[in-house]
């Protein structure tokens, strides 16, 4: 039978409908579509797709299970190496990882690996009745700092080996960036909660509202009897452009904006931590977080949302799928533009407004691309005399984040690089014995799946360290 040259489309909500709700945009494959997509897999002997996966999921094996309608079997294969299959199937950039290595993709569109992973995980969550069984304890205790993707992965892998793992989370809900950073319409929070619950069934303790470096230090964790510590505290320190007007009311970091919406439920009526509703919004940046912020602003009632990005569409770092969804929903892309000032006014009748006024606009300059810079992308150059203003009521800065310096400042002997990332070796070991790290706390902001890969590496190293002591 000839192979279908195109992967099956992902069913989605209509753009004009989804732009006004927080329900998940992608609706998922049906069983019939999943089986048909799985049949496109060539089941290659050399399995290049596995090499492209940071957590080395046995991709052809699980896809063959889907093809045979053994959906639970497919999930069990995925879960051998991935602690967060329902999450990865939704937010991983498969197009640049496993699917980019797909043999079928040399001639046709690659197999929809991510969509099949999501299908298998969702099928399991909808049909599974039993709980995960905690293995027999091996007597060792490990502390994990942060409940984001790297921390949850490290905790899950160690728990499966019999370690007693405690995960310390600074916020009141486990999940890290999965709950505070990624919007509901891309990753429903019930999905994250279900994945966390599975880890708890394996024996993982989750301790919320504990800020390591303030509530407890890493040294105190060792004093409490933990034999190793994994730091997966993420990169939650936002960056700004340091241009005039960034202190005006109505200027947000993307972190703050998304946290208020995702975790603090600012989209509800009479929220306890409100953010903008209505008006025009400019989002500065071109990554996935910028797309999330822009699409969230639209759903919160913004009348017009701009993406302001200093390079062209070809250099835009966000996933193509997210860009296309944003365009379909009416987000206005102002490319080859860069902000130079945020405009505002003071309210003489508002006694709180003695220092900082309110946003009324953003002043930008037009850019053109010159020679490549250190990143390999063509460097944006200002076009003289090209200033123009956009009338906006809020500005969201989405130009990257850095690791929070709290843990470094409270942990003696922990070395970091010039960007604040914790320095580790190939096993995730830091400059402190027994202290490992991974994910955004090491690399700065990166992908969910790369953070998971780092968590797996550290879990193997911690196991070897404590077994061989």
C-alpha positions as CSV (number, residue, x, y, z in Angstrom):
1,X,0.0,0.0,0.0
2,X,1.5,3.4,-0.9
3,X,2.4,5.7,1.9
4,X,0.3,8.8,2.5
5,X,2.8,11.7,1.7
6,X,1.2,14.1,4.2
7,X,0.7,13.7,8.0
8,X,-2.8,13.9,9.2
9,X,-3.9,17.4,10.2
10,X,-4.5,18.1,13.9
11,X,-8.2,19.0,14.4
12,X,-8.5,22.4,16.1
13,X,-11.0,24.9,17.3
14,X,-12.0,27.4,14.6
15,X,-9.8,30.6,14.9
16,X,-12.8,32.9,15.4
17,X,-14.0,30.7,18.2
18,X,-10.8,29.9,20.1
19,X,-9.6,33.5,20.1
20,X,-12.2,34.2,22.7
21,X,-11.8,31.2,25.1
22,X,-9.1,29.4,27.0
23,X,-10.1,25.9,26.0
24,X,-7.4,23.8,24.3
25,X,-6.8,24.8,20.7
26,X,-5.7,21.4,19.4
27,X,-8.4,18.8,19.8
28,X,-6.3,15.7,19.4
29,X,-6.4,12.7,17.0
30,X,-9.3,10.3,17.0
31,X,-8.5,6.6,17.3
32,X,-9.1,6.2,13.5
33,X,-6.8,9.1,12.6
34,X,-4.1,7.9,15.0
35,X,-4.1,4.4,13.5
36,X,-3.9,5.8,10.0
37,X,-1.0,8.2,11.0
38,X,0.8,5.3,12.7
39,X,0.6,3.3,9.5
40,X,2.8,5.9,7.8
41,X,5.8,4.9,10.0
42,X,8.4,2.9,8.1
43,X,9.6,1.2,11.4
44,X,13.2,1.8,10.4
45,X,15.8,-0.5,11.9
46,X,18.2,2.2,12.7
47,X,15.5,4.4,14.3
48,X,17.0,7.9,13.6
49,X,14.0,9.5,15.3
50,X,15.0,8.1,18.7
51,X,18.4,9.8,18.4
52,X,16.6,13.0,17.9
53,X,14.6,12.7,21.1
54,X,16.3,14.2,24.2
55,X,14.7,11.5,26.4
56,X,15.2,8.7,23.9
57,X,11.6,7.5,23.7
58,X,11.3,4.2,21.8
59,X,9.4,5.9,19.0
60,X,8.9,3.2,16.3
61,X,7.9,0.7,19.0
62,X,5.2,2.8,20.5
63,X,3.9,3.8,17.0
64,X,3.7,0.1,16.0
65,X,1.5,-0.4,19.1
66,X,-0.8,2.5,18.0
67,X,-0.9,0.9,14.5
68,X,-2.1,-2.4,16.1
69,X,-4.7,-0.5,18.2
70,X,-2.8,-1.4,21.4
71,X,-3.0,2.2,22.8
72,X,-2.3,1.3,26.4
73,X,0.8,-0.6,25.2
74,X,1.9,2.5,23.3
75,X,1.6,4.6,26.5
76,X,3.6,2.0,28.5
77,X,6.5,2.1,26.0
78,X,6.5,6.0,26.1
79,X,6.4,6.1,29.9
80,X,9.5,3.8,30.1
81,X,11.7,6.9,29.3
82,X,9.3,9.9,29.7
83,X,7.7,11.0,32.9
84,X,5.5,13.6,31.1
85,X,4.1,12.1,27.9
86,X,0.9,14.1,27.8
87,X,2.9,17.3,28.3
88,X,5.6,16.5,25.7
89,X,3.0,15.5,23.1
90,X,1.7,19.0,23.3
91,X,4.6,21.4,23.8
92,X,7.7,19.7,22.5
93,X,9.2,21.1,19.2
94,X,9.1,17.7,17.5
95,X,9.6,19.4,14.1
96,X,13.2,20.2,15.0
97,X,13.9,17.0,17.0
98,X,12.5,13.5,16.4
99,X,10.4,14.4,13.4
100,X,13.4,16.2,11.8
101,X,15.2,12.8,11.8
102,X,12.3,10.8,10.4
103,X,13.3,8.8,7.3
104,X,9.9,9.3,5.7
105,X,10.5,13.1,6.0
106,X,13.3,12.8,3.3
107,X,10.7,12.5,0.6
108,X,7.3,13.3,2.3
109,X,6.1,15.0,5.5
110,X,7.5,13.2,8.6
111,X,5.3,11.0,10.8
112,X,3.3,13.0,13.3
113,X,5.3,11.6,16.3
114,X,4.3,14.3,18.7
115,X,0.6,14.0,17.9
116,X,0.7,10.2,18.3
117,X,2.5,10.6,21.7
118,X,-0.2,13.0,22.8
119,X,-2.9,10.6,21.6
120,X,-1.4,7.6,23.5
121,X,-1.1,9.6,26.7
122,X,-4.6,11.1,26.5
123,X,-6.0,7.6,25.8
124,X,-4.3,6.2,28.9
125,X,-5.5,9.1,31.1
126,X,-9.0,8.6,29.9
127,X,-9.1,4.8,30.3
128,X,-6.6,3.9,33.0
129,X,-8.3,2.9,36.3
130,X,-5.4,1.7,38.5
131,X,-2.6,3.7,40.2
132,X,1.1,3.6,39.5
133,X,2.8,1.2,42.0
134,X,5.6,2.6,44.1
135,X,8.7,0.4,44.0
136,X,10.4,-0.9,47.1
137,X,12.5,1.7,48.9
138,X,16.3,1.5,48.5
139,X,16.8,3.6,51.6
140,X,18.3,6.7,50.0
141,X,16.8,10.2,50.1
142,X,17.1,12.8,47.4
143,X,15.9,16.4,47.3
144,X,14.8,18.1,44.1
145,X,14.5,21.9,43.9
146,X,11.8,23.0,41.5
147,X,8.8,21.1,40.1
148,X,9.3,22.1,36.5
149,X,10.0,19.6,33.7
150,X,13.6,18.9,34.7
151,X,12.8,18.5,38.4
152,X,9.7,16.3,37.8
153,X,11.7,14.1,35.3
154,X,14.6,13.6,37.7
155,X,12.2,12.9,40.6
156,X,10.3,10.3,38.5
157,X,13.3,8.5,37.3
158,X,14.8,8.3,40.8
159,X,11.4,7.2,42.3
160,X,11.2,4.3,39.9
161,X,14.5,3.1,41.2
162,X,13.3,3.2,44.8
163,X,14.6,6.5,46.0
164,X,12.6,8.6,48.5
165,X,12.3,11.9,46.6
166,X,11.1,15.2,48.0
167,X,10.3,18.0,45.5
168,X,10.4,21.5,46.9
169,X,8.4,24.0,44.9
170,X,8.4,27.8,45.6
171,X,4.9,28.4,44.3
172,X,1.7,26.9,45.7
173,X,1.1,24.6,42.7
174,X,3.5,22.0,41.3
175,X,4.5,22.1,37.6
176,X,6.9,25.1,37.3
177,X,6.8,26.7,33.9
178,X,4.2,24.1,32.8
179,X,1.6,25.7,35.1
180,X,2.7,29.3,35.3
181,X,4.2,29.9,31.9
182,X,2.3,27.9,29.2
183,X,-1.3,29.0,28.7
184,X,-4.3,26.7,29.3
185,X,-5.2,26.8,25.6
186,X,-1.9,25.1,24.8
187,X,-1.5,22.9,27.9
188,X,-4.5,22.3,30.2
189,X,-3.5,22.5,33.8
190,X,-5.5,19.3,34.5
191,X,-3.0,17.5,32.3
192,X,0.0,18.7,34.4
193,X,-1.8,17.9,37.6
194,X,-2.5,14.3,36.4
195,X,1.2,13.9,35.5
196,X,2.2,15.2,39.0
197,X,-0.3,12.8,40.6
198,X,1.3,9.9,38.8
199,X,4.7,10.8,40.4
200,X,3.1,11.0,43.8
201,X,1.7,7.5,43.3
202,X,5.3,6.4,42.7
203,X,6.2,7.8,46.2
204,X,7.4,11.3,45.3
205,X,6.6,14.0,48.0
206,X,5.8,17.5,46.7
207,X,6.4,20.3,49.1
208,X,4.9,23.6,47.8
209,X,5.5,27.1,49.2
210,X,9.2,26.3,50.0
211,X,11.7,28.7,48.5
212,X,15.1,27.1,48.5
213,X,17.6,29.7,49.4
214,X,15.1,31.5,51.7
215,X,12.8,29.1,53.5
216,X,15.6,26.4,53.4
217,X,19.1,26.4,52.0
218,X,20.8,23.6,50.1
219,X,23.1,23.1,53.1
220,X,20.1,22.6,55.4
221,X,18.7,20.0,53.0
222,X,21.8,17.9,53.6
223,X,21.5,18.5,57.3
224,X,17.9,17.1,57.1
225,X,19.3,13.8,55.7
226,X,19.1,14.2,52.0
227,X,22.1,12.6,50.4
228,X,21.9,14.4,47.0
229,X,20.2,17.5,45.7
230,X,19.1,18.2,42.1
231,X,18.5,21.9,41.3
232,X,15.9,22.4,38.6
233,X,14.8,25.9,39.6
234,X,14.3,27.2,36.1
235,X,15.0,30.7,34.7
236,X,12.3,32.9,36.2
237,X,14.2,36.2,36.2
238,X,12.9,38.4,33.3
239,X,15.0,40.6,31.1
240,X,14.1,44.1,30.0
241,X,15.4,46.4,27.3
242,X,16.4,49.3,29.6
243,X,14.6,51.8,27.4
244,X,12.7,54.9,28.7
245,X,9.2,54.2,30.0
246,X,9.7,50.6,31.2
247,X,8.6,51.6,34.7
248,X,5.2,52.8,33.5
249,X,2.0,51.2,34.7
250,X,0.9,48.7,32.1
251,X,4.4,47.3,31.3
252,X,4.8,43.7,32.2
253,X,7.3,41.0,31.8
254,X,5.9,38.0,30.0
255,X,6.6,35.9,33.1
256,X,4.4,38.2,35.3
257,X,1.7,38.5,32.7
258,X,1.4,34.7,32.1
259,X,1.7,33.8,35.7
260,X,-1.1,36.1,36.6
261,X,-3.3,34.6,33.9
262,X,-2.3,30.9,34.2
263,X,-1.7,30.3,37.9
264,X,-3.5,33.2,39.5
265,X,-6.6,33.0,37.3
266,X,-6.6,36.7,36.3
267,X,-9.0,35.9,33.5
268,X,-11.8,35.2,36.0
269,X,-14.4,37.7,37.0
270,X,-13.1,39.9,39.9
271,X,-9.7,38.3,40.1
272,X,-7.5,38.8,43.1
273,X,-4.5,39.7,40.9
274,X,-6.0,41.5,37.8
275,X,-4.2,42.3,34.6
276,X,-5.2,44.3,31.5
277,X,-8.6,43.7,29.9
278,X,-9.4,45.5,26.7
279,X,-7.3,48.1,24.8
280,X,-4.4,47.5,22.5
281,X,-1.3,45.5,23.5
282,X,2.2,45.2,22.1
283,X,4.3,42.1,22.8
284,X,8.0,42.6,22.3
285,X,9.8,39.4,21.2
286,X,9.4,36.5,18.8
287,X,9.7,33.3,20.8
288,X,7.1,30.8,21.9
289,X,6.6,32.8,25.1
290,X,5.8,35.9,23.1
291,X,3.2,34.0,21.1
292,X,1.7,32.7,24.4
293,X,1.5,36.2,25.8
294,X,0.0,37.7,22.7
295,X,-2.6,35.0,22.3
296,X,-3.4,35.3,26.0
297,X,-3.9,39.1,25.8
298,X,-6.3,38.5,22.9
299,X,-8.3,36.1,25.0
300,X,-8.4,38.5,27.9
301,X,-10.2,41.0,25.7
302,X,-7.5,43.0,24.0
303,X,-8.9,44.8,20.9
304,X,-5.7,44.7,18.9
305,X,-2.5,42.8,19.7
306,X,0.9,43.4,18.1
307,X,4.0,41.2,18.0
308,X,7.0,43.6,17.7
309,X,10.1,41.7,16.6
310,X,13.4,43.1,15.3
311,X,14.1,40.4,12.7
312,X,12.0,38.9,9.8
313,X,9.6,36.0,9.8
314,X,12.5,33.7,8.7
315,X,14.4,34.4,11.9
316,X,11.4,34.2,14.2
317,X,12.3,31.6,16.8
318,X,8.8,30.5,17.8
319,X,7.4,27.2,16.5
320,X,5.8,27.5,13.1
321,X,2.6,26.0,14.4
322,X,2.3,28.6,17.1
323,X,3.0,31.5,14.7
324,X,0.4,30.2,12.3
325,X,-2.2,29.9,15.1
326,X,-1.4,33.4,16.2
327,X,-1.8,34.7,12.6
328,X,-5.1,32.9,12.2
329,X,-6.4,34.5,15.4
330,X,-5.6,38.0,14.2
331,X,-2.4,38.8,15.9
332,X,-0.7,41.7,14.0
333,X,3.0,40.9,13.3
334,X,5.2,44.1,13.1
335,X,8.4,42.6,11.9
336,X,11.8,44.3,11.4
337,X,10.8,46.7,14.1
338,X,12.4,47.5,17.5
339,X,11.1,49.5,20.4
340,X,13.2,52.5,21.6
341,X,10.8,54.1,24.1
342,X,7.5,53.3,25.9
343,X,5.2,56.3,25.9
344,X,3.0,57.4,28.8
345,X,1.2,60.2,30.7
346,X,0.8,61.2,34.3
347,X,-2.7,61.5,35.9
348,X,-2.8,64.6,38.0
349,X,-5.9,63.4,39.8
350,X,-4.3,60.2,40.9
351,X,-2.2,60.6,44.1
352,X,-0.6,57.2,43.4
353,X,0.8,58.5,40.1
354,X,3.5,60.8,41.4
355,X,6.4,58.9,39.8
356,X,5.1,56.6,37.1
357,X,2.3,57.2,34.6
358,X,0.3,54.9,32.4
359,X,1.3,53.4,29.0
360,X,-0.2,55.2,26.0
361,X,2.0,53.9,23.2
362,X,5.3,52.4,22.1
363,X,7.8,54.1,19.9
364,X,9.7,51.9,17.4
365,X,12.2,52.1,14.7
366,X,12.3,50.1,11.5
367,X,15.2,47.6,10.9
368,X,16.9,45.9,8.1
369,X,19.1,42.8,8.2
370,X,22.8,43.2,7.9
371,X,25.7,40.7,8.3
372,X,25.3,37.6,10.6
373,X,26.0,38.1,14.3
374,X,27.4,35.6,16.9
375,X,24.2,33.6,16.8
376,X,24.5,33.1,13.1
377,X,21.5,35.1,12.3
378,X,21.7,38.3,10.3
379,X,22.1,41.3,12.6
380,X,19.3,43.9,12.6
381,X,20.4,47.4,11.8
382,X,18.4,50.5,12.4
383,X,17.0,52.4,9.4
384,X,17.7,56.1,10.1
385,X,14.7,58.4,10.4
386,X,12.2,55.4,10.6
387,X,10.6,56.1,13.9
388,X,6.9,55.5,14.3
389,X,4.4,55.1,17.2
390,X,1.9,52.4,18.0
391,X,-1.0,53.4,20.3
392,X,-1.2,50.7,23.0
393,X,-2.4,50.5,26.6
394,X,0.0,47.7,27.7
395,X,3.4,46.4,26.7
396,X,4.6,42.9,27.4
397,X,8.4,42.3,27.4
398,X,9.2,38.8,26.1
399,X,12.9,39.0,25.4
400,X,14.2,36.1,27.5
401,X,14.8,35.2,31.1
402,X,17.8,34.3,33.3
403,X,18.2,31.9,36.3
404,X,17.2,33.5,39.6
405,X,20.4,34.3,41.6
406,X,18.9,33.3,45.0
407,X,20.3,29.7,45.2
408,X,23.8,30.9,44.1
409,X,23.8,33.7,46.6
410,X,22.9,31.3,49.5
411,X,25.0,28.3,48.5
412,X,28.7,28.4,49.1
413,X,31.0,26.9,46.4
414,X,28.3,26.8,43.7
415,X,29.8,28.1,40.5
416,X,27.8,30.0,37.9
417,X,28.6,31.4,34.5
418,X,28.4,35.1,33.4
419,X,24.7,34.6,32.6
420,X,23.9,33.2,36.1
421,X,23.5,29.6,34.9
422,X,24.8,27.0,37.2
423,X,28.0,25.3,35.8
424,X,27.7,21.5,35.5
425,X,29.7,18.7,33.9
426,X,28.3,16.2,31.4
427,X,26.5,14.3,34.2
428,X,24.9,17.4,35.7
429,X,27.3,17.6,38.6
430,X,27.9,21.1,40.0
431,X,31.0,22.4,41.8
432,X,29.5,21.1,45.0
433,X,29.7,17.4,45.8
434,X,26.3,15.7,45.8
435,X,24.6,18.8,44.1
436,X,23.4,18.3,40.6
437,X,21.5,20.7,38.3
438,X,19.8,20.9,35.0
439,X,17.3,22.6,32.7
440,X,16.9,26.3,32.5
441,X,18.8,26.8,35.8
442,X,21.8,25.7,33.8
443,X,21.1,26.8,30.2
444,X,18.8,29.7,30.6
445,X,15.4,29.5,29.0
446,X,15.2,26.5,26.7
447,X,12.6,23.8,25.7
448,X,10.6,21.6,28.0
449,X,12.1,18.4,26.5
450,X,15.7,19.6,26.8
451,X,15.0,20.3,30.5
452,X,13.6,16.8,30.8
453,X,16.7,15.3,29.1
454,X,18.9,17.1,31.7
455,X,16.8,15.7,34.5
456,X,17.3,12.2,33.2
457,X,21.0,12.6,32.9
458,X,21.2,13.9,36.5
459,X,19.0,11.1,37.8
460,X,21.4,8.5,36.3
461,X,24.4,10.3,37.8
462,X,22.8,10.6,41.2
463,X,21.9,6.9,41.2
464,X,25.5,6.0,40.3
465,X,26.9,8.4,43.0
466,X,24.7,7.1,45.8
467,X,25.1,3.4,44.8
468,X,28.8,3.6,44.6
469,X,29.5,5.6,47.8
